[in-house]
Amino acid sequence: MDKNMDFSNLNRFQSFESPEPDNLFNPINQYEQNYMYYKCLCMQMDYKIKCKEYEKLCNSGRS
């Protein structure tokens, strides 16, 4: 490693280590998190419904 490395720019990495208190209660961030959670739940429900429909199709063909 270089002995003459400049460590004065370390402050720019602190924002990634610990979130600022303002960002924790930012309504836009909360909205985005809730939207992603809702979207994930909807995708899971769609997948389960399609699995049930596929299972019914497979079972009706055997009868």
All heavy atoms as TSV, in Angstrom:
chain	resi	resn	atom	element	x	y	z
A	1	MET	N	N	0.833	-1.196	0.000
A	1	MET	CA	C	0.000	0.000	0.000
A	1	MET	C	C	0.866	1.243	0.000
A	1	MET	O	O	1.976	1.230	0.490
A	1	MET	CB	C	-0.887	0.015	1.237
A	1	MET	CG	C	-2.239	-0.575	1.018
A	1	MET	SD	S	-3.263	-0.300	2.438
A	1	MET	CE	C	-4.417	0.818	1.738
A	2	ASP	N	N	0.302	2.278	-0.488
A	2	ASP	CA	C	1.013	3.546	-0.539
A	2	ASP	C	C	1.074	4.170	0.846
A	2	ASP	O	O	0.071	4.224	1.548
A	2	ASP	CB	C	0.249	4.486	-1.474
A	2	ASP	CG	C	1.167	5.222	-2.406
A	2	ASP	OD1	O	2.380	4.978	-2.338
A	2	ASP	OD2	O	0.649	6.024	-3.205
A	3	LYS	N	N	2.215	4.625	1.218
A	3	LYS	CA	C	2.331	5.280	2.524
A	3	LYS	C	C	1.776	6.687	2.490
A	3	LYS	O	O	1.458	7.263	3.512
A	3	LYS	CB	C	3.798	5.318	2.960
A	3	LYS	CG	C	4.327	3.974	3.354
A	3	LYS	CD	C	5.697	4.093	3.906
A	3	LYS	CE	C	6.205	2.721	4.309
A	3	LYS	NZ	N	7.530	2.797	4.912
A	4	ASN	N	N	1.641	7.250	1.321
A	4	ASN	CA	C	1.166	8.625	1.185
A	4	ASN	C	C	-0.315	8.693	0.816
A	4	ASN	O	O	-0.749	9.644	0.199
A	4	ASN	CB	C	1.987	9.355	0.113
A	4	ASN	CG	C	3.437	9.497	0.499
A	4	ASN	OD1	O	3.747	9.639	1.672
A	4	ASN	ND2	N	4.320	9.444	-0.488
A	5	MET	N	N	-1.060	7.684	1.189
A	5	MET	CA	C	-2.491	7.696	0.862
A	5	MET	C	C	-3.192	8.820	1.594
A	5	MET	O	O	-2.893	9.119	2.740
A	5	MET	CB	C	-3.137	6.367	1.238
A	5	MET	CG	C	-2.863	5.289	0.253
A	5	MET	SD	S	-3.697	3.780	0.668
A	5	MET	CE	C	-5.368	4.222	0.333
A	6	ASP	N	N	-4.153	9.407	0.916
A	6	ASP	CA	C	-4.901	10.510	1.496
A	6	ASP	C	C	-6.186	9.959	2.121
A	6	ASP	O	O	-7.041	9.421	1.426
A	6	ASP	CB	C	-5.234	11.526	0.409
A	6	ASP	CG	C	-5.927	12.746	0.962
A	6	ASP	OD1	O	-5.826	12.990	2.183
A	6	ASP	OD2	O	-6.561	13.450	0.168
A	7	PHE	N	N	-6.337	10.062	3.422
A	7	PHE	CA	C	-7.511	9.555	4.132
A	7	PHE	C	C	-8.490	10.664	4.476
A	7	PHE	O	O	-9.378	10.490	5.282
A	7	PHE	CB	C	-7.098	8.841	5.416
A	7	PHE	CG	C	-6.367	7.555	5.152
A	7	PHE	CD1	C	-5.009	7.471	5.346
A	7	PHE	CD2	C	-7.050	6.453	4.694
A	7	PHE	CE1	C	-4.344	6.280	5.104
A	7	PHE	CE2	C	-6.398	5.270	4.442
A	7	PHE	CZ	C	-5.034	5.180	4.643
A	8	SER	N	N	-8.346	11.806	3.844
A	8	SER	CA	C	-9.239	12.920	4.162
A	8	SER	C	C	-10.632	12.723	3.575
A	8	SER	O	O	-11.574	13.373	3.989
A	8	SER	CB	C	-8.648	14.234	3.658
A	8	SER	OG	O	-8.507	14.193	2.257
A	9	ASN	N	N	-10.796	11.828	2.614
A	9	ASN	CA	C	-12.096	11.622	1.968
A	9	ASN	C	C	-12.898	10.484	2.586
A	9	ASN	O	O	-13.824	9.991	1.981
A	9	ASN	CB	C	-11.894	11.341	0.477
A	9	ASN	CG	C	-11.415	12.555	-0.265
A	9	ASN	OD1	O	-11.643	13.672	0.172
A	9	ASN	ND2	N	-10.750	12.337	-1.382
A	10	LEU	N	N	-12.589	10.074	3.772
A	10	LEU	CA	C	-13.314	8.972	4.401
A	10	LEU	C	C	-14.726	9.362	4.818
A	10	LEU	O	O	-15.576	8.502	4.988
A	10	LEU	CB	C	-12.546	8.458	5.617
A	10	LEU	CG	C	-11.297	7.643	5.298
A	10	LEU	CD1	C	-10.623	7.229	6.594
A	10	LEU	CD2	C	-11.624	6.437	4.475
A	11	ASN	N	N	-14.984	10.627	4.975
A	11	ASN	CA	C	-16.319	11.065	5.407
A	11	ASN	C	C	-17.394	10.727	4.383
A	11	ASN	O	O	-18.549	10.555	4.734
A	11	ASN	CB	C	-16.326	12.563	5.677
A	11	ASN	CG	C	-15.582	12.897	6.936
A	11	ASN	OD1	O	-15.419	12.053	7.803
A	11	ASN	ND2	N	-15.111	14.131	7.032
A	12	ARG	N	N	-17.040	10.630	3.125
A	12	ARG	CA	C	-18.055	10.340	2.113
A	12	ARG	C	C	-18.580	8.905	2.219
A	12	ARG	O	O	-19.619	8.586	1.697
A	12	ARG	CB	C	-17.524	10.605	0.720
A	12	ARG	CG	C	-16.400	9.719	0.327
A	12	ARG	CD	C	-15.837	10.124	-1.002
A	12	ARG	NE	N	-14.607	9.405	-1.238
A	12	ARG	CZ	C	-14.250	8.932	-2.394
A	12	ARG	NH1	N	-15.017	9.113	-3.427
A	12	ARG	NH2	N	-13.113	8.292	-2.537
A	13	PHE	N	N	-17.879	8.023	2.905
A	13	PHE	CA	C	-18.329	6.645	3.060
A	13	PHE	C	C	-19.165	6.443	4.320
A	13	PHE	O	O	-19.759	5.399	4.488
A	13	PHE	CB	C	-17.136	5.689	3.091
A	13	PHE	CG	C	-16.372	5.667	1.810
A	13	PHE	CD1	C	-15.102	6.197	1.737
A	13	PHE	CD2	C	-16.937	5.128	0.677
A	13	PHE	CE1	C	-14.401	6.186	0.544
A	13	PHE	CE2	C	-16.244	5.107	-0.524
A	13	PHE	CZ	C	-14.973	5.644	-0.584
A	14	GLN	N	N	-19.238	7.407	5.166
A	14	GLN	CA	C	-19.997	7.249	6.407
A	14	GLN	C	C	-21.496	7.161	6.155
A	14	GLN	O	O	-22.213	6.545	6.920
A	14	GLN	CB	C	-19.696	8.397	7.363
A	14	GLN	CG	C	-18.323	8.287	7.977
A	14	GLN	CD	C	-18.030	9.446	8.912
A	14	GLN	OE1	O	-18.788	10.401	8.967
A	14	GLN	NE2	N	-16.935	9.355	9.627
A	15	SER	N	N	-21.966	7.764	5.088
A	15	SER	CA	C	-23.402	7.718	4.821
A	15	SER	C	C	-23.868	6.289	4.518
A	15	SER	O	O	-25.010	5.954	4.745
A	15	SER	CB	C	-23.754	8.647	3.667
A	15	SER	OG	O	-23.113	8.196	2.492
A	16	PHE	N	N	-22.989	5.440	3.999
A	16	PHE	CA	C	-23.364	4.064	3.723
A	16	PHE	C	C	-23.346	3.200	4.972
A	16	PHE	O	O	-24.034	2.208	5.047
A	16	PHE	CB	C	-22.425	3.453	2.677
A	16	PHE	CG	C	-22.513	4.131	1.349
A	16	PHE	CD1	C	-21.469	4.884	0.873
A	16	PHE	CD2	C	-23.657	4.017	0.585
A	16	PHE	CE1	C	-21.550	5.503	-0.348
A	16	PHE	CE2	C	-23.755	4.629	-0.641
A	16	PHE	CZ	C	-22.698	5.386	-1.108
A	17	GLU	N	N	-22.572	3.571	5.947
A	17	GLU	CA	C	-22.452	2.762	7.158
A	17	GLU	C	C	-23.636	2.950	8.090
A	17	GLU	O	O	-24.178	1.998	8.610
A	17	GLU	CB	C	-21.149	3.100	7.887
A	17	GLU	CG	C	-19.914	2.684	7.105
A	17	GLU	CD	C	-18.634	3.171	7.748
A	17	GLU	OE1	O	-18.703	3.754	8.836
A	17	GLU	OE2	O	-17.570	2.987	7.150
A	18	SER	N	N	-24.018	4.171	8.305
A	18	SER	CA	C	-25.136	4.427	9.218
A	18	SER	C	C	-26.082	5.440	8.582
A	18	SER	O	O	-25.649	6.499	8.148
A	18	SER	CB	C	-24.633	4.959	10.557
A	18	SER	OG	O	-23.961	6.180	10.372
A	19	PRO	N	N	-27.363	5.125	8.523
A	19	PRO	CA	C	-28.307	6.063	7.915
A	19	PRO	C	C	-28.499	7.289	8.786
A	19	PRO	O	O	-28.428	7.226	10.007
A	19	PRO	CB	C	-29.591	5.261	7.815
A	19	PRO	CG	C	-29.448	4.174	8.800
A	19	PRO	CD	C	-27.983	3.915	8.975
A	20	GLU	N	N	-28.751	8.373	8.124
A	20	GLU	CA	C	-29.011	9.602	8.868
A	20	GLU	C	C	-30.402	9.521	9.491
A	20	GLU	O	O	-31.302	8.887	8.938
A	20	GLU	CB	C	-28.938	10.786	7.915
A	20	GLU	CG	C	-27.562	10.988	7.333
A	20	GLU	CD	C	-27.546	12.122	6.332
A	20	GLU	OE1	O	-28.510	12.915	6.305
A	20	GLU	OE2	O	-26.566	12.208	5.593
A	21	PRO	N	N	-30.602	10.159	10.633
A	21	PRO	CA	C	-31.929	10.101	11.278
A	21	PRO	C	C	-33.047	10.644	10.400
A	21	PRO	O	O	-34.168	10.183	10.461
A	21	PRO	CB	C	-31.767	10.956	12.531
A	21	PRO	CG	C	-30.310	11.022	12.779
A	21	PRO	CD	C	-29.634	10.850	11.449
A	22	ASP	N	N	-32.748	11.607	9.545
A	22	ASP	CA	C	-33.785	12.161	8.673
A	22	ASP	C	C	-34.274	11.134	7.662
A	22	ASP	O	O	-35.434	11.116	7.294
A	22	ASP	CB	C	-33.256	13.389	7.930
A	22	ASP	CG	C	-32.968	14.546	8.865
A	22	ASP	OD1	O	-33.528	14.550	9.975
A	22	ASP	OD2	O	-32.179	15.432	8.489
A	23	ASN	N	N	-33.383	10.270	7.213
A	23	ASN	CA	C	-33.773	9.277	6.212
A	23	ASN	C	C	-34.630	8.171	6.806
A	23	ASN	O	O	-35.367	7.521	6.085
A	23	ASN	CB	C	-32.534	8.665	5.548
A	23	ASN	CG	C	-31.888	9.623	4.586
A	23	ASN	OD1	O	-32.519	10.551	4.108
A	23	ASN	ND2	N	-30.628	9.385	4.306
A	24	LEU	N	N	-34.526	7.925	8.097
A	24	LEU	CA	C	-35.321	6.875	8.713
A	24	LEU	C	C	-36.809	7.203	8.699
A	24	LEU	O	O	-37.646	6.329	8.560
A	24	LEU	CB	C	-34.861	6.647	10.152
A	24	LEU	CG	C	-33.483	6.029	10.338
A	24	LEU	CD1	C	-33.136	5.981	11.817
A	24	LEU	CD2	C	-33.443	4.643	9.746
A	25	PHE	N	N	-37.149	8.458	8.839
A	25	PHE	CA	C	-38.541	8.867	8.937
A	25	PHE	C	C	-39.010	9.626	7.710
A	25	PHE	O	O	-40.004	10.321	7.746
A	25	PHE	CB	C	-38.748	9.719	10.191
A	25	PHE	CG	C	-38.378	8.990	11.440
A	25	PHE	CD1	C	-37.237	9.310	12.139
A	25	PHE	CD2	C	-39.161	7.949	11.906
A	25	PHE	CE1	C	-36.886	8.626	13.281
A	25	PHE	CE2	C	-38.814	7.254	13.047
A	25	PHE	CZ	C	-37.676	7.590	13.733
A	26	ASN	N	N	-38.294	9.453	6.634
A	26	ASN	CA	C	-38.679	10.111	5.399
A	26	ASN	C	C	-39.888	9.388	4.810
A	26	ASN	O	O	-39.826	8.194	4.543
A	26	ASN	CB	C	-37.494	10.066	4.435
A	26	ASN	CG	C	-37.729	10.869	3.183
A	26	ASN	OD1	O	-38.825	11.351	2.954
A	26	ASN	ND2	N	-36.693	11.001	2.381
A	27	PRO	N	N	-40.991	10.087	4.594
A	27	PRO	CA	C	-42.205	9.432	4.089
A	27	PRO	C	C	-42.017	8.805	2.710
A	27	PRO	O	O	-42.624	7.785	2.405
A	27	PRO	CB	C	-43.238	10.546	4.026
A	27	PRO	CG	C	-42.659	11.704	4.707
A	27	PRO	CD	C	-41.207	11.480	4.884
A	28	ILE	N	N	-41.172	9.385	1.895
A	28	ILE	CA	C	-40.944	8.821	0.566
A	28	ILE	C	C	-40.255	7.467	0.681
A	28	ILE	O	O	-40.626	6.508	-0.005
A	28	ILE	CB	C	-40.127	9.796	-0.303
A	28	ILE	CG1	C	-40.943	11.055	-0.570
A	28	ILE	CG2	C	-39.705	9.137	-1.608
A	28	ILE	CD1	C	-40.187	12.149	-1.269
A	29	ASN	N	N	-39.278	7.360	1.562
A	29	ASN	CA	C	-38.598	6.071	1.760
A	29	ASN	C	C	-39.560	5.026	2.313
A	29	ASN	O	O	-39.527	3.871	1.901
A	29	ASN	CB	C	-37.402	6.227	2.693
A	29	ASN	CG	C	-36.249	6.962	2.060
A	29	ASN	OD1	O	-36.181	7.091	0.840
A	29	ASN	ND2	N	-35.340	7.443	2.878
A	30	GLN	N	N	-40.393	5.426	3.241
A	30	GLN	CA	C	-41.365	4.491	3.809
A	30	GLN	C	C	-42.361	4.038	2.752
A	30	GLN	O	O	-42.725	2.862	2.685
A	30	GLN	CB	C	-42.099	5.125	4.982
A	30	GLN	CG	C	-41.219	5.304	6.192
A	30	GLN	CD	C	-41.970	5.904	7.357
A	30	GLN	OE1	O	-43.115	6.323	7.230
A	30	GLN	NE2	N	-41.319	5.955	8.497
A	31	TYR	N	N	-42.792	4.966	1.905
A	31	TYR	CA	C	-43.718	4.620	0.838
A	31	TYR	C	C	-43.087	3.614	-0.112
A	31	TYR	O	O	-43.723	2.625	-0.498
A	31	TYR	CB	C	-44.136	5.874	0.073
A	31	TYR	CG	C	-44.984	5.582	-1.132
A	31	TYR	CD1	C	-46.338	5.333	-0.989
A	31	TYR	CD2	C	-44.422	5.536	-2.401
A	31	TYR	CE1	C	-47.120	5.047	-2.082
A	31	TYR	CE2	C	-45.198	5.246	-3.504
A	31	TYR	CZ	C	-46.540	5.006	-3.344
A	31	TYR	OH	O	-47.306	4.715	-4.428
A	32	GLU	N	N	-41.834	3.843	-0.500
A	32	GLU	CA	C	-41.149	2.935	-1.424
A	32	GLU	C	C	-40.977	1.549	-0.809
A	32	GLU	O	O	-41.166	0.534	-1.485
A	32	GLU	CB	C	-39.796	3.509	-1.825
A	32	GLU	CG	C	-39.917	4.704	-2.756
A	32	GLU	CD	C	-38.577	5.311	-3.087
A	32	GLU	OE1	O	-37.546	4.880	-2.522
A	32	GLU	OE2	O	-38.554	6.226	-3.916
A	33	GLN	N	N	-40.641	1.500	0.466
A	33	GLN	CA	C	-40.483	0.202	1.129
A	33	GLN	C	C	-41.815	-0.537	1.198
A	33	GLN	O	O	-41.882	-1.742	0.937
A	33	GLN	CB	C	-39.908	0.391	2.535
A	33	GLN	CG	C	-38.454	0.787	2.529
A	33	GLN	CD	C	-37.934	1.071	3.934
A	33	GLN	OE1	O	-38.700	1.181	4.879
A	33	GLN	NE2	N	-36.634	1.201	4.048
A	34	ASN	N	N	-42.873	0.177	1.539
A	34	ASN	CA	C	-44.193	-0.454	1.618
A	34	ASN	C	C	-44.662	-0.907	0.243
A	34	ASN	O	O	-45.282	-1.960	0.116
A	34	ASN	CB	C	-45.213	0.501	2.237
A	34	ASN	CG	C	-44.986	0.664	3.712
A	34	ASN	OD1	O	-44.464	-0.228	4.371
A	34	ASN	ND2	N	-45.375	1.808	4.238
A	35	TYR	N	N	-44.374	-0.126	-0.784
A	35	TYR	CA	C	-44.763	-0.506	-2.135
A	35	TYR	C	C	-44.040	-1.778	-2.566
A	35	TYR	O	O	-44.656	-2.680	-3.136
A	35	TYR	CB	C	-44.456	0.633	-3.111
A	35	TYR	CG	C	-44.694	0.246	-4.540
A	35	TYR	CD1	C	-45.989	0.161	-5.043
A	35	TYR	CD2	C	-43.640	-0.058	-5.384
A	35	TYR	CE1	C	-46.231	-0.216	-6.355
A	35	TYR	CE2	C	-43.861	-0.432	-6.701
A	35	TYR	CZ	C	-45.143	-0.503	-7.181
A	35	TYR	OH	O	-45.376	-0.884	-8.467
A	36	MET	N	N	-42.754	-1.869	-2.285
A	36	MET	CA	C	-42.000	-3.071	-2.656
A	36	MET	C	C	-42.500	-4.291	-1.891
A	36	MET	O	O	-42.609	-5.388	-2.439
A	36	MET	CB	C	-40.501	-2.865	-2.425
A	36	MET	CG	C	-39.890	-1.823	-3.339
A	36	MET	SD	S	-40.147	-2.159	-5.088
A	36	MET	CE	C	-39.114	-3.577	-5.299
A	37	TYR	N	N	-42.853	-4.108	-0.624
A	37	TYR	CA	C	-43.400	-5.199	0.179
A	37	TYR	C	C	-44.741	-5.657	-0.395
A	37	TYR	O	O	-44.995	-6.842	-0.568
A	37	TYR	CB	C	-43.543	-4.740	1.623
A	37	TYR	CG	C	-44.140	-5.768	2.541
A	37	TYR	CD1	C	-43.433	-6.909	2.889
A	37	TYR	CD2	C	-45.416	-5.599	3.056
A	37	TYR	CE1	C	-43.977	-7.866	3.724
A	37	TYR	CE2	C	-45.970	-6.538	3.891
A	37	TYR	CZ	C	-45.249	-7.667	4.220
A	37	TYR	OH	O	-45.795	-8.609	5.045
A	38	TYR	N	N	-45.610	-4.717	-0.723
A	38	TYR	CA	C	-46.915	-5.027	-1.297
A	38	TYR	C	C	-46.760	-5.728	-2.641
A	38	TYR	O	O	-47.457	-6.705	-2.939
A	38	TYR	CB	C	-47.725	-3.736	-1.445
A	38	TYR	CG	C	-49.036	-3.907	-2.138
A	38	TYR	CD1	C	-50.119	-4.458	-1.477
A	38	TYR	CD2	C	-49.197	-3.519	-3.472
A	38	TYR	CE1	C	-51.335	-4.627	-2.114
A	38	TYR	CE2	C	-50.397	-3.685	-4.117
A	38	TYR	CZ	C	-51.472	-4.236	-3.438
A	38	TYR	OH	O	-52.662	-4.410	-4.069
A	39	LYS	N	N	-45.840	-5.236	-3.453
A	39	LYS	CA	C	-45.602	-5.839	-4.762
A	39	LYS	C	C	-45.127	-7.285	-4.616
A	39	LYS	O	O	-45.575	-8.172	-5.348
A	39	LYS	CB	C	-44.557	-5.006	-5.509
A	39	LYS	CG	C	-44.336	-5.399	-6.921
A	39	LYS	CD	C	-43.363	-4.433	-7.571
A	39	LYS	CE	C	-43.037	-4.842	-8.982
A	39	LYS	NZ	N	-42.062	-3.939	-9.598
A	40	CYS	N	N	-44.255	-7.521	-3.652
A	40	CYS	CA	C	-43.762	-8.874	-3.408
A	40	CYS	C	C	-44.896	-9.788	-2.951
A	40	CYS	O	O	-45.011	-10.921	-3.416
A	40	CYS	CB	C	-42.648	-8.826	-2.368
A	40	CYS	SG	S	-41.943	-10.425	-1.985
A	41	LEU	N	N	-45.744	-9.306	-2.056
A	41	LEU	CA	C	-46.881	-10.107	-1.596
A	41	LEU	C	C	-47.833	-10.434	-2.738
A	41	LEU	O	O	-48.333	-11.556	-2.841
A	41	LEU	CB	C	-47.639	-9.378	-0.485
A	41	LEU	CG	C	-46.962	-9.313	0.875
A	41	LEU	CD1	C	-47.838	-8.525	1.843
A	41	LEU	CD2	C	-46.708	-10.698	1.421
A	42	CYS	N	N	-48.077	-9.465	-3.606
A	42	CYS	CA	C	-48.966	-9.703	-4.747
A	42	CYS	C	C	-48.379	-10.751	-5.682
A	42	CYS	O	O	-49.107	-11.622	-6.180
A	42	CYS	CB	C	-49.206	-8.406	-5.515
A	42	CYS	SG	S	-50.250	-7.245	-4.635
A	43	MET	N	N	-47.091	-10.692	-5.907
A	43	MET	CA	C	-46.449	-11.688	-6.772
A	43	MET	C	C	-46.537	-13.079	-6.162
A	43	MET	O	O	-46.766	-14.067	-6.867
A	43	MET	CB	C	-44.991	-11.288	-7.031
A	43	MET	CG	C	-44.857	-10.075	-7.931
A	43	MET	SD	S	-43.185	-9.434	-8.064
A	43	MET	CE	C	-42.312	-10.805	-8.754
A	44	GLN	N	N	-46.374	-13.172	-4.843
A	44	GLN	CA	C	-46.483	-14.467	-4.173
A	44	GLN	C	C	-47.895	-15.017	-4.289
A	44	GLN	O	O	-48.086	-16.216	-4.533
A	44	GLN	CB	C	-46.082	-14.343	-2.707
A	44	GLN	CG	C	-44.604	-14.146	-2.488
A	44	GLN	CD	C	-44.266	-13.944	-1.020
A	44	GLN	OE1	O	-45.136	-13.745	-0.186
A	44	GLN	NE2	N	-42.983	-13.992	-0.715
A	45	MET	N	N	-48.893	-14.160	-4.106
A	45	MET	CA	C	-50.280	-14.615	-4.208
A	45	MET	C	C	-50.604	-15.050	-5.632
A	45	MET	O	O	-51.268	-16.069	-5.832
A	45	MET	CB	C	-51.243	-13.507	-3.753
A	45	MET	CG	C	-51.192	-13.233	-2.275
A	45	MET	SD	S	-51.604	-14.679	-1.285
A	45	MET	CE	C	-53.291	-14.943	-1.747
A	46	ASP	N	N	-50.142	-14.304	-6.624
A	46	ASP	CA	C	-50.361	-14.702	-8.014
A	46	ASP	C	C	-49.738	-16.061	-8.296
A	46	ASP	O	O	-50.334	-16.903	-8.974
A	46	ASP	CB	C	-49.794	-13.653	-8.977
A	46	ASP	CG	C	-50.634	-12.399	-9.032
A	46	ASP	OD1	O	-51.815	-12.450	-8.634
A	46	ASP	OD2	O	-50.090	-11.362	-9.475
A	47	TYR	N	N	-48.545	-16.275	-7.782
A	47	TYR	CA	C	-47.859	-17.548	-7.985
A	47	TYR	C	C	-48.645	-18.695	-7.355
A	47	TYR	O	O	-48.840	-19.736	-7.976
A	47	TYR	CB	C	-46.451	-17.479	-7.414
A	47	TYR	CG	C	-45.689	-18.766	-7.531
A	47	TYR	CD1	C	-45.152	-19.164	-8.749
A	47	TYR	CD2	C	-45.510	-19.594	-6.432
A	47	TYR	CE1	C	-44.460	-20.358	-8.872
A	47	TYR	CE2	C	-44.824	-20.791	-6.536
A	47	TYR	CZ	C	-44.296	-21.163	-7.757
A	47	TYR	OH	O	-43.621	-22.355	-7.865
A	48	LYS	N	N	-49.129	-18.485	-6.134
A	48	LYS	CA	C	-49.901	-19.541	-5.467
A	48	LYS	C	C	-51.197	-19.835	-6.205
A	48	LYS	O	O	-51.598	-20.995	-6.340
A	48	LYS	CB	C	-50.195	-19.141	-4.018
A	48	LYS	CG	C	-48.994	-19.233	-3.127
A	48	LYS	CD	C	-49.358	-18.964	-1.684
A	48	LYS	CE	C	-48.139	-19.123	-0.795
A	48	LYS	NZ	N	-48.483	-19.025	0.618
A	49	ILE	N	N	-51.870	-18.809	-6.706
A	49	ILE	CA	C	-53.117	-18.997	-7.455
A	49	ILE	C	C	-52.844	-19.772	-8.737
A	49	ILE	O	O	-53.573	-20.705	-9.090
A	49	ILE	CB	C	-53.783	-17.637	-7.750
A	49	ILE	CG1	C	-54.311	-17.032	-6.444
A	49	ILE	CG2	C	-54.894	-17.774	-8.777
A	49	ILE	CD1	C	-54.779	-15.604	-6.571
A	50	LYS	N	N	-51.765	-19.419	-9.434
A	50	LYS	CA	C	-51.436	-20.129	-10.672
A	50	LYS	C	C	-51.057	-21.575	-10.393
A	50	LYS	O	O	-51.385	-22.466	-11.184
A	50	LYS	CB	C	-50.309	-19.402	-11.404
A	50	LYS	CG	C	-50.776	-18.109	-12.025
A	50	LYS	CD	C	-49.664	-17.382	-12.743
A	50	LYS	CE	C	-50.204	-16.073	-13.295
A	50	LYS	NZ	N	-49.184	-15.323	-14.000
A	51	CYS	N	N	-50.392	-21.826	-9.283
A	51	CYS	CA	C	-50.053	-23.208	-8.918
A	51	CYS	C	C	-51.317	-24.022	-8.655
A	51	CYS	O	O	-51.419	-25.177	-9.072
A	51	CYS	CB	C	-49.147	-23.236	-7.696
A	51	CYS	SG	S	-47.461	-22.728	-8.036
A	52	LYS	N	N	-52.282	-23.420	-7.957
A	52	LYS	CA	C	-53.549	-24.112	-7.685
A	52	LYS	C	C	-54.299	-24.398	-8.980
A	52	LYS	O	O	-54.854	-25.476	-9.161
A	52	LYS	CB	C	-54.428	-23.279	-6.746
A	52	LYS	CG	C	-53.908	-23.164	-5.349
A	52	LYS	CD	C	-54.175	-24.421	-4.592
A	52	LYS	CE	C	-53.770	-24.239	-3.143
A	52	LYS	NZ	N	-53.960	-25.447	-2.373
A	53	GLU	N	N	-54.323	-23.419	-9.901
A	53	GLU	CA	C	-55.000	-23.621	-11.179
A	53	GLU	C	C	-54.325	-24.728	-11.981
A	53	GLU	O	O	-54.992	-25.564	-12.591
A	53	GLU	CB	C	-55.016	-22.320	-11.984
A	53	GLU	CG	C	-55.923	-21.254	-11.410
A	53	GLU	CD	C	-55.823	-19.938	-12.141
A	53	GLU	OE1	O	-54.947	-19.799	-13.023
A	53	GLU	OE2	O	-56.608	-19.035	-11.826
A	54	TYR	N	N	-53.013	-24.745	-11.973
A	54	TYR	CA	C	-52.270	-25.784	-12.698
A	54	TYR	C	C	-52.538	-27.153	-12.088
A	54	TYR	O	O	-52.721	-28.139	-12.802
A	54	TYR	CB	C	-50.778	-25.466	-12.666
A	54	TYR	CG	C	-49.932	-26.480	-13.382
A	54	TYR	CD1	C	-49.913	-26.529	-14.771
A	54	TYR	CD2	C	-49.161	-27.394	-12.678
A	54	TYR	CE1	C	-49.147	-27.463	-15.439
A	54	TYR	CE2	C	-48.396	-28.335	-13.321
A	54	TYR	CZ	C	-48.384	-28.366	-14.717
A	54	TYR	OH	O	-47.625	-29.307	-15.368
A	55	GLU	N	N	-52.603	-27.193	-10.759
A	55	GLU	CA	C	-52.883	-28.460	-10.078
A	55	GLU	C	C	-54.284	-28.966	-10.447
A	55	GLU	O	O	-54.476	-30.160	-10.695
A	55	GLU	CB	C	-52.769	-28.245	-8.572
A	55	GLU	CG	C	-52.884	-29.496	-7.746
A	55	GLU	CD	C	-52.699	-29.218	-6.269
A	55	GLU	OE1	O	-51.814	-28.419	-5.910
A	55	GLU	OE2	O	-53.469	-29.799	-5.482
A	56	LYS	N	N	-55.254	-28.064	-10.524
A	56	LYS	CA	C	-56.614	-28.451	-10.913
A	56	LYS	C	C	-56.645	-28.966	-12.343
A	56	LYS	O	O	-57.349	-29.935	-12.661
A	56	LYS	CB	C	-57.575	-27.271	-10.774
A	56	LYS	CG	C	-57.931	-26.948	-9.335
A	56	LYS	CD	C	-58.894	-25.769	-9.272
A	56	LYS	CE	C	-59.199	-25.393	-7.844
A	56	LYS	NZ	N	-60.094	-24.218	-7.769
A	57	LEU	N	N	-55.898	-28.309	-13.241
A	57	LEU	CA	C	-55.848	-28.761	-14.634
A	57	LEU	C	C	-55.249	-30.155	-14.744
A	57	LEU	O	O	-55.735	-30.995	-15.501
A	57	LEU	CB	C	-55.031	-27.795	-15.489
A	57	LEU	CG	C	-55.706	-26.489	-15.879
A	57	LEU	CD1	C	-54.710	-25.570	-16.586
A	57	LEU	CD2	C	-56.900	-26.767	-16.780
A	58	CYS	N	N	-54.188	-30.393	-13.989
A	58	CYS	CA	C	-53.536	-31.704	-14.035
A	58	CYS	C	C	-54.437	-32.789	-13.460
A	58	CYS	O	O	-54.468	-33.903	-13.975
A	58	CYS	CB	C	-52.212	-31.669	-13.279
A	58	CYS	SG	S	-50.958	-30.690	-14.128
A	59	ASN	N	N	-55.147	-32.470	-12.401
A	59	ASN	CA	C	-56.036	-33.458	-11.771
A	59	ASN	C	C	-57.275	-33.723	-12.608
A	59	ASN	O	O	-57.796	-34.831	-12.596
A	59	ASN	CB	C	-56.440	-33.003	-10.369
A	59	ASN	CG	C	-55.274	-33.111	-9.398
A	59	ASN	OD1	O	-54.337	-33.869	-9.620
A	59	ASN	ND2	N	-55.340	-32.331	-8.325
A	60	SER	N	N	-57.767	-32.730	-13.327
A	60	SER	CA	C	-58.973	-32.946	-14.138
A	60	SER	C	C	-58.657	-33.803	-15.360
A	60	SER	O	O	-59.544	-34.487	-15.865
A	60	SER	CB	C	-59.567	-31.603	-14.581
A	60	SER	OG	O	-58.701	-30.959	-15.479
A	61	GLY	N	N	-57.450	-33.800	-15.826
A	61	GLY	CA	C	-57.074	-34.609	-16.975
A	61	GLY	C	C	-56.956	-36.081	-16.625
A	61	GLY	O	O	-57.089	-36.955	-17.471
A	62	ARG	N	N	-56.708	-36.399	-15.383
A	62	ARG	CA	C	-56.551	-37.797	-14.944
A	62	ARG	C	C	-57.886	-38.500	-14.773
A	62	ARG	O	O	-57.985	-39.702	-14.860
A	62	ARG	CB	C	-55.806	-37.852	-13.609
A	62	ARG	CG	C	-54.362	-37.458	-13.740
A	62	ARG	CD	C	-53.680	-37.565	-12.410
A	62	ARG	NE	N	-52.310	-37.065	-12.519
A	62	ARG	CZ	C	-51.534	-36.867	-11.485
A	62	ARG	NH1	N	-51.961	-37.122	-10.271
A	62	ARG	NH2	N	-50.317	-36.429	-11.644
A	63	SER	N	N	-58.952	-37.754	-14.501
A	63	SER	CA	C	-60.239	-38.375	-14.226
A	63	SER	C	C	-60.873	-38.956	-15.462
A	63	SER	O	O	-60.835	-38.528	-16.514
A	63	SER	CB	C	-61.223	-37.390	-13.624
A	63	SER	OG	O	-60.661	-36.642	-12.622
